[in-house]
Amino acid sequence: MTTSKMRLYGAGVWVIMLITFLLSGCGQDNKKAKFTIGFSQCVGSDLWRRTMLEEMKMELSLHPGANFIYEDAGGNSAQQIQQVRRLLDKGIDLLIISPNEARPLTPIVEEVYNRGIPVIIIDRKTASPLYTSYVGADNYQVGKIAGQYISSQATTPVNLIEVMGLPGSSPAIERDRGLTEAIRDNKNVRLKAKVYGNWLKEHAEKQLWKIREQLKDASYIFAQNDVMAAGARNILNKLNLSGSVKVIGVDALPGTGGGLEMVSGKMLNASLLYPTGGKEAIVTAFRILSKEPFSRENNMQSLVIDSSNVQLMKMQWNKINSQQKDIEKQQALLEEQRAVYNSQQVVLNILVITLVLTIVLGGLASFSLMENRKINKSLEAKNMEILAQRNQLVEMSEKAKVAAEAKLNFFTNISHEFRTPLTLMLSVVDDLLKQDRMPEGGKNIQIIRKNAFRLLKLVNQLLDYRKIEYDKQKIKASENDLVAYVREITESFRHHAQKLNVQLNCISQDREMKVWFDTQMLDKVFFNLISNALKFTRDKGLVYVRIWQDGEGYACVAVEDNGIGMSPGETGQLFNQFYQADHTPTVGSGIGLSLSREIVRLHQGMIEVKSEKWNGSVFTVRLPLGSGHLSQEEKVTAQEDMVDLDRQSKLYTADFDLVPAVKKSDALAAPKEFSVLLVEDNEDLLQYLEEKLSEHYEVYTAGNGPAALNLAFQWVPDLILSDVVIPDLSGKSLCGKLKSDFRTSHIPVVLLTAQNSIEQQISGMNAMADLYITKPFNFDFLLASIQNLIRNRIKLKEHFTSDISGTEKLALPKSLDRKFINDFNGIIEQNLSNDKFSVDDICKEIGVSRVQLYRKVKALLGYSVSDYILNRRMKKAEYLLANEDYTIAEVTYMIGFANPNYFSTAFKSKYGCTPTEFKKQRQL
């Protein structure tokens, strides 16, 4: 960055900083953090809930920046849970909740807490310690204070009746427990009766009316809230007992209908203050949100309000209400002043910004003018430099063009050179195959012929592609009968279609269809399409070649099959150069379809494909009718001779000349000791490897991944040799599945592939392959590698089983094999003393079939399962007889033998002496 640009940049930064500073003044009144507090209330009387809400609003008036959301569930726990979820959806920063019931509300409170949102519980706790803070009075202390107050007033024996709240609610239980504790040691106070008023006035009246006879002897009624206390007073008035019975309540709420008013009006003799905790909850909430210290447990104190202090409490409450109204008026005035201040600040900022921008923009304009002059001079110098570089690039491009042309000429010449030896090879091979007596190895000669034709077809396609792509070859079109032309090409495939058991038909709507095309070039298109259709069509499949006019000026030829088809992703890339679809059952070059498209384009036509996986494909070639689309240079008056279709078809049908796999077998030959699973989709290579490896091993073959996986599980071979690119499941994926399954994890896997880059070899080893061999390969090297892997596996097995006592953990190279053997040994060790222990018990414990267990143990340990168990028992018996003071009979049962005679026979068979003789020898 130049100095001038840095100055311009710096000036712009200063302008932005100044504007930002001025604009920031508009929001100075909002510096306080705005918190959103949600409150869900569900317990208490209407007056109690209103009082709590008023206390909260009083405290919130000191925090004008806070957003307060209030929900009232009306005593319904399910509704309260839904309210809490709505509060969460609104994005609250803190939750205050007064739970109706402990257990139903516990899960939602825990969910809020686990989300990282602070939770304050008021009055009643949940059944979990997962909350941030608790605010509420001690119900036990409230009941105790009531009992102490009654005891202090009872100078003579009195009878007490208690009106409790909801049965089973924690406040009712705690208040009753506190009352009982307080009067227990006072002989003058006797709790005569208890009734449940369910916190409601009407219910309390009904319950008291039922015990009206006991009320005549009562001196005090203690109701657990003021509402039920008012009901008690009504019953006393009906019974004319108001003068002799004193009523004490709980809550002492201010306002109309509250406990303070009832005590002042002589309706109640006393009431215990039960603070709502609304103010304390808001104070605690802002301490939590502001990261200030706070108390987790906030237990508020209570006191008795009677005729001695009720007036004082009312005066304090009235004074608080008056002060709150003054605060609200002052806040309204402050809001008006703040609005005026903000509007004036905005106007001032706009004026200042306009002035600053005018000065700065004027300076920038003059500065930019000077900079533009400097930039223009710099651009002139750069333009000269660019012109010089362009001239150099033109010169280098000409040289590159000449070099590319030389490379293409070399490519063309070497391709022509390939054709001569291939032609000679094919001539000699054909002569050999025509002899009456096929020489030894005739099957191999057919393989040579087949692959020589493949190479010749590939060379021809490369030469044709080079002519079209680089030489800009033009067609030599003449008017010909397209129907006869296509029928003759189709007939050249008839014999091979029958050999493949595929029905091949050519269907035309017209007997004759005159079309202008190059007979020497267009045949490559139809040969390629028909041969591909036959390759990818399964046994007893159908291939149709249809010819028609579409009514839009085109002659259409469609090659349709019901073969394996392709996915949409494959059809989108099908005509790209050298592209081959994944998991195809045949091997190709990826040139044929790309060459076909270019030939059709030279004819001003189109080629398209429609395909569906496992439902076949349709390739359609559209050629324009008439000759108006062709230039004079592209037309020839005399028709050229048709190509030798028989010779041309050999290039495309060589792959169909399948060599029957004649596997020599000798029923009297001894079975081979080791087996190999061979996985290869190329039939020729599969037959070659099978023939060569069969001289040394028992060989199983598979042409795709799933089939190989099933054979591996079924036969558990000693080694698996697999190509990397195979249908349905790649060799690397197959290797990963084999190594991750305990049934086959011990089997060495050799990957055989043409992917010979270092990255691809590393990828193969990362797939847990034991060896990665690239094509072309030397068979002797491959055989030596296979023998070495199997030999190392034998040595490893001998090492594992050299000490069958299992006192040391087996250091198997694969963790899956190590886990299997450790589990296997553990099960046997635990059941050595069980004479009914069998192989089926091991199968149930490990979860495998009997056959799989036998093969796995045999492959890893070299023993059958029964022999292995017997050897373990013998080693255990040897140890017990040599080191422990047990009798022969005791040892017999300790190692799981039901009969001492059988144990003695088995022991002598292994060690050459009876257990008694062995024990005497050790004692000596």
Secondary structure in CASP SS format (residue, H / E / C, confidence):
PFRMAT SS
TARGET T0000
AUTHOR 0000-0000-0000
METHOD secondary structure of the structure
MODEL  1
M C 1.00
T C 1.00
T H 1.00
S H 1.00
K H 1.00
M H 1.00
R H 1.00
L H 1.00
Y H 1.00
G H 1.00
A H 1.00
G H 1.00
V H 1.00
W H 1.00
V H 1.00
I H 1.00
M H 1.00
L H 1.00
I H 1.00
T H 1.00
F H 1.00
L H 1.00
L H 1.00
S H 1.00
G H 1.00
C H 1.00
G H 1.00
Q H 1.00
D H 1.00
N H 1.00
K C 1.00
K C 1.00
A C 1.00
K C 1.00
F C 1.00
T E 1.00
I E 1.00
G E 1.00
F E 1.00
S E 1.00
Q E 1.00
C C 1.00
V C 1.00
G C 1.00
S C 1.00
D H 1.00
L H 1.00
W H 1.00
R H 1.00
R H 1.00
T H 1.00
M H 1.00
L H 1.00
E H 1.00
E H 1.00
M H 1.00
K H 1.00
M H 1.00
E H 1.00
L H 1.00
S C 1.00
L C 1.00
H C 1.00
P C 1.00
G C 1.00
A C 1.00
N E 1.00
F E 1.00
I E 1.00
Y E 1.00
E E 1.00
D E 1.00
A C 1.00
G C 1.00
G C 1.00
N C 1.00
S H 1.00
A H 1.00
Q H 1.00
Q H 1.00
I H 1.00
Q H 1.00
Q H 1.00
V H 1.00
R H 1.00
R H 1.00
L H 1.00
L H 1.00
D H 1.00
K C 1.00
G C 1.00
I C 1.00
D C 1.00
L E 1.00
L E 1.00
I E 1.00
I E 1.00
S E 1.00
P C 1.00
N C 1.00
E C 1.00
A H 1.00
R H 1.00
P H 1.00
L H 1.00
T H 1.00
P H 1.00
I H 1.00
V H 1.00
E H 1.00
E H 1.00
V H 1.00
Y H 1.00
N H 1.00
R C 1.00
G C 1.00
I C 1.00
P C 1.00
V E 1.00
I E 1.00
I E 1.00
I E 1.00
D C 1.00
R C 1.00
K C 1.00
T C 1.00
A C 1.00
S C 1.00
P C 1.00
L C 1.00
Y C 1.00
T C 1.00
S E 1.00
Y E 1.00
V E 1.00
G E 1.00
A E 1.00
D C 1.00
N H 1.00
Y H 1.00
Q H 1.00
V H 1.00
G H 1.00
K H 1.00
I H 1.00
A H 1.00
G H 1.00
Q H 1.00
Y H 1.00
I H 1.00
S H 1.00
S H 1.00
Q H 1.00
A C 1.00
T C 1.00
T C 1.00
P C 1.00
V E 1.00
N E 1.00
L E 1.00
I E 1.00
E E 1.00
V E 1.00
M E 1.00
G C 1.00
L C 1.00
P C 1.00
G C 1.00
S C 1.00
S H 1.00
P H 1.00
A H 1.00
I H 1.00
E H 1.00
R H 1.00
D H 1.00
R H 1.00
G H 1.00
L H 1.00
T H 1.00
E H 1.00
A H 1.00
I H 1.00
R C 1.00
D C 1.00
N C 1.00
K C 1.00
N C 1.00
V E 1.00
R E 1.00
L E 1.00
K E 1.00
A E 1.00
K E 1.00
V E 1.00
Y E 1.00
G C 1.00
N C 1.00
W C 1.00
L C 1.00
K H 1.00
E H 1.00
H H 1.00
A H 1.00
E H 1.00
K H 1.00
Q H 1.00
L H 1.00
W H 1.00
K H 1.00
I C 1.00
R H 1.00
E H 1.00
Q H 1.00
L H 1.00
K C 1.00
D C 1.00
A C 1.00
S C 1.00
Y E 1.00
I E 1.00
F E 1.00
A E 1.00
Q C 1.00
N C 1.00
D H 1.00
V H 1.00
M H 1.00
A H 1.00
A H 1.00
G H 1.00
A H 1.00
R H 1.00
N H 1.00
I H 1.00
L H 1.00
N H 1.00
K H 1.00
L C 1.00
N C 1.00
L C 1.00
S C 1.00
G C 1.00
S C 1.00
V C 1.00
K E 1.00
V E 1.00
I E 1.00
G E 1.00
V E 1.00
D E 1.00
A C 1.00
L C 1.00
P C 1.00
G C 1.00
T C 1.00
G C 1.00
G C 1.00
G H 1.00
L H 1.00
E H 1.00
M H 1.00
V H 1.00
S H 1.00
G C 1.00
K C 1.00
M C 1.00
L C 1.00
N C 1.00
A E 1.00
S E 1.00
L E 1.00
L E 1.00
Y C 1.00
P C 1.00
T C 1.00
G C 1.00
G H 1.00
K H 1.00
E H 1.00
A H 1.00
I H 1.00
V H 1.00
T H 1.00
A H 1.00
F H 1.00
R H 1.00
I H 1.00
L H 1.00
S C 1.00
K C 1.00
E C 1.00
P C 1.00
F C 1.00
S C 1.00
R C 1.00
E E 1.00
N E 1.00
N E 1.00
M E 1.00
Q C 1.00
S C 1.00
L C 1.00
V E 1.00
I E 1.00
D E 1.00
S C 1.00
S C 1.00
N C 1.00
V H 1.00
Q H 1.00
L H 1.00
M H 1.00
K H 1.00
M H 1.00
Q H 1.00
W H 1.00
N H 1.00
K H 1.00
I H 1.00
N H 1.00
S H 1.00
Q H 1.00
Q H 1.00
K H 1.00
D H 1.00
I H 1.00
E H 1.00
K H 1.00
Q H 1.00
Q H 1.00
A H 1.00
L H 1.00
L H 1.00
E H 1.00
E H 1.00
Q H 1.00
R H 1.00
A H 1.00
V H 1.00
Y H 1.00
N H 1.00
S H 1.00
Q H 1.00
Q H 1.00
V H 1.00
V H 1.00
L H 1.00
N H 1.00
I H 1.00
L H 1.00
V H 1.00
I H 1.00
T H 1.00
L H 1.00
V H 1.00
L H 1.00
T H 1.00
I H 1.00
V H 1.00
L H 1.00
G H 1.00
G H 1.00
L H 1.00
A H 1.00
S H 1.00
F H 1.00
S H 1.00
L H 1.00
M H 1.00
E H 1.00
N H 1.00
R H 1.00
K H 1.00
I H 1.00
N H 1.00
K H 1.00
S H 1.00
L H 1.00
E H 1.00
A H 1.00
K H 1.00
N H 1.00
M H 1.00
E H 1.00
I H 1.00
L H 1.00
A H 1.00
Q H 1.00
R H 1.00
N H 1.00
Q H 1.00
L H 1.00
V H 1.00
E H 1.00
M H 1.00
S H 1.00
E H 1.00
K H 1.00
A H 1.00
K H 1.00
V H 1.00
A H 1.00
A H 1.00
E H 1.00
A H 1.00
K H 1.00
L H 1.00
N H 1.00
F H 1.00
F H 1.00
T H 1.00
N H 1.00
I H 1.00
S H 1.00
H H 1.00
E H 1.00
F H 1.00
R H 1.00
T H 1.00
P H 1.00
L H 1.00
T H 1.00
L H 1.00
M H 1.00
L H 1.00
S H 1.00
V H 1.00
V H 1.00
D H 1.00
D H 1.00
L H 1.00
L H 1.00
K H 1.00
Q C 1.00
D C 1.00
R C 1.00
M C 1.00
P C 1.00
E C 1.00
G C 1.00
G H 1.00
K H 1.00
N H 1.00
I H 1.00
Q H 1.00
I H 1.00
I H 1.00
R H 1.00
K H 1.00
N H 1.00
A H 1.00
F H 1.00
R H 1.00
L H 1.00
L H 1.00
K H 1.00
L H 1.00
V H 1.00
N H 1.00
Q H 1.00
L H 1.00
L H 1.00
D H 1.00
Y H 1.00
R H 1.00
K H 1.00
I H 1.00
E H 1.00
Y C 1.00
D C 1.00
K C 1.00
Q C 1.00
K C 1.00
I C 1.00
K C 1.00
A E 1.00
S E 1.00
E E 1.00
N E 1.00
D E 1.00
L H 1.00
V H 1.00
A H 1.00
Y H 1.00
V H 1.00
R H 1.00
E H 1.00
I H 1.00
T H 1.00
E H 1.00
S C 1.00
F C 1.00
R H 1.00
H H 1.00
H H 1.00
A H 1.00
Q H 1.00
K H 1.00
L C 1.00
N C 1.00
V C 1.00
Q E 1.00
L E 1.00
N E 1.00
C E 1.00
I E 1.00
S E 1.00
Q C 1.00
D C 1.00
R C 1.00
E C 1.00
M C 1.00
K E 1.00
V E 1.00
W E 1.00
F E 1.00
D C 1.00
T H 1.00
Q H 1.00
M H 1.00
L H 1.00
D H 1.00
K H 1.00
V H 1.00
F H 1.00
F H 1.00
N H 1.00
L H 1.00
I H 1.00
S H 1.00
N H 1.00
A H 1.00
L H 1.00
K H 1.00
F C 1.00
T C 1.00
R C 1.00
D C 1.00
K C 1.00
G C 1.00
L E 1.00
V E 1.00
Y E 1.00
V E 1.00
R E 1.00
I E 1.00
W E 1.00
Q E 1.00
D C 1.00
G C 1.00
E C 1.00
G C 1.00
Y E 1.00
A E 1.00
C E 1.00
V E 1.00
A E 1.00
V E 1.00
E E 1.00
D E 1.00
N C 1.00
G C 1.00
I C 1.00
G C 1.00
M C 1.00
S C 1.00
P H 1.00
G H 1.00
E H 1.00
T H 1.00
G H 1.00
Q C 1.00
L C 1.00
F C 1.00
N C 1.00
Q C 1.00
F C 1.00
Y C 1.00
Q C 1.00
A C 1.00
D C 1.00
H C 1.00
T C 1.00
P C 1.00
T C 1.00
V C 1.00
G C 1.00
S C 1.00
G C 1.00
I C 1.00
G H 1.00
L H 1.00
S H 1.00
L H 1.00
S H 1.00
R H 1.00
E H 1.00
I H 1.00
V H 1.00
R H 1.00
L H 1.00
H C 1.00
Q C 1.00
G C 1.00
M E 1.00
I E 1.00
E E 1.00
V E 1.00
K E 1.00
S E 1.00
E C 1.00
K C 1.00
W C 1.00
N C 1.00
G C 1.00
S E 1.00
V E 1.00
F E 1.00
T E 1.00
V E 1.00
R E 1.00
L E 1.00
P E 1.00
L C 1.00
G C 1.00
S C 1.00
G C 1.00
H C 1.00
L C 1.00
S C 1.00
Q H 1.00
E H 1.00
E H 1.00
K E 1.00
V C 1.00
T C 1.00
A C 1.00
Q C 1.00
E C 1.00
D C 1.00
M C 1.00
V C 1.00
D C 1.00
L H 1.00
D H 1.00
R H 1.00
Q H 1.00
S H 1.00
K H 1.00
L H 1.00
Y H 1.00
T H 1.00
A H 1.00
D H 1.00
F H 1.00
D C 1.00
L C 1.00
V C 1.00
P C 1.00
A C 1.00
V C 1.00
K C 1.00
K C 1.00
S C 1.00
D C 1.00
A C 1.00
L C 1.00
A C 1.00
A C 1.00
P C 1.00
K C 1.00
E C 1.00
F C 1.00
S E 1.00
V E 1.00
L E 1.00
L E 1.00
V E 1.00
E C 1.00
D C 1.00
N C 1.00
E H 1.00
D H 1.00
L H 1.00
L H 1.00
Q H 1.00
Y H 1.00
L H 1.00
E H 1.00
E H 1.00
K H 1.00
L H 1.00
S C 1.00
E C 1.00
H C 1.00
Y C 1.00
E E 1.00
V E 1.00
Y E 1.00
T E 1.00
A E 1.00
G C 1.00
N C 1.00
G H 1.00
P H 1.00
A H 1.00
A H 1.00
L H 1.00
N H 1.00
L H 1.00
A H 1.00
F H 1.00
Q H 1.00
W H 1.00
V C 1.00
P C 1.00
D C 1.00
L E 1.00
I E 1.00
L E 1.00
S E 1.00
D E 1.00
V C 1.00
V C 1.00
I C 1.00
P C 1.00
D C 1.00
L C 1.00
S C 1.00
G H 1.00
K H 1.00
S H 1.00
L H 1.00
C H 1.00
G H 1.00
K H 1.00
L H 1.00
K H 1.00
S C 1.00
D C 1.00
F C 1.00
R C 1.00
T C 1.00
S C 1.00
H C 1.00
I C 1.00
P C 1.00
V E 1.00
V E 1.00
L E 1.00
L E 1.00
T E 1.00
A C 1.00
Q C 1.00
N C 1.00
S C 1.00
I H 1.00
E H 1.00
Q H 1.00
Q H 1.00
I H 1.00
S H 1.00
G H 1.00
M H 1.00
N H 1.00
A C 1.00
M C 1.00
A C 1.00
D C 1.00
L E 1.00
Y E 1.00
I E 1.00
T E 1.00
K C 1.00
P C 1.00
F C 1.00
N C 1.00
F H 1.00
D H 1.00
F H 1.00
L H 1.00
L H 1.00
A H 1.00
S H 1.00
I H 1.00
Q H 1.00
N H 1.00
L H 1.00
I H 1.00
R H 1.00
N H 1.00
R H 1.00
I H 1.00
K H 1.00
L H 1.00
K H 1.00
E H 1.00
H H 1.00
F H 1.00
T C 1.00
S C 1.00
D C 1.00
I C 1.00
S C 1.00
G C 1.00
T C 1.00
E C 1.00
K C 1.00
L C 1.00
A C 1.00
L C 1.00
P C 1.00
K C 1.00
S H 1.00
L H 1.00
D H 1.00
R H 1.00
K H 1.00
F H 1.00
I H 1.00
N H 1.00
D H 1.00
F H 1.00
N H 1.00
G H 1.00
I H 1.00
I H 1.00
E H 1.00
Q H 1.00
N C 1.00
L C 1.00
S C 1.00
N C 1.00
D C 1.00
K C 1.00
F C 1.00
S C 1.00
V H 1.00
D H 1.00
D H 1.00
I H 1.00
C H 1.00
K H 1.00
E H 1.00
I H 1.00
G C 1.00
V C 1.00
S C 1.00
R H 1.00
V H 1.00
Q H 1.00
L H 1.00
Y H 1.00
R H 1.00
K H 1.00
V H 1.00
K H 1.00
A H 1.00
L H 1.00
L H 1.00
G C 1.00
Y C 1.00
S C 1.00
V H 1.00
S H 1.00
D H 1.00
Y H 1.00
I H 1.00
L H 1.00
N H 1.00
R H 1.00
R H 1.00
M H 1.00
K H 1.00
K H 1.00
A H 1.00
E H 1.00
Y H 1.00
L H 1.00
L H 1.00
A H 1.00
N H 1.00
E C 1.00
D C 1.00
Y C 1.00
T C 1.00
I H 1.00
A H 1.00
E H 1.00
V H 1.00
T H 1.00
Y H 1.00
M H 1.00
I C 1.00
G C 1.00
F C 1.00
A C 1.00
N C 1.00
P H 1.00
N H 1.00
Y H 1.00
F H 1.00
S H 1.00
T H 1.00
A H 1.00
F H 1.00
K H 1.00
S H 1.00
K H 1.00
Y H 1.00
G C 1.00
C C 1.00
T C 1.00
P H 1.00
T H 1.00
E H 1.00
F H 1.00
K H 1.00
K H 1.00
Q H 1.00
R H 1.00
Q H 1.00
L C 1.00
END
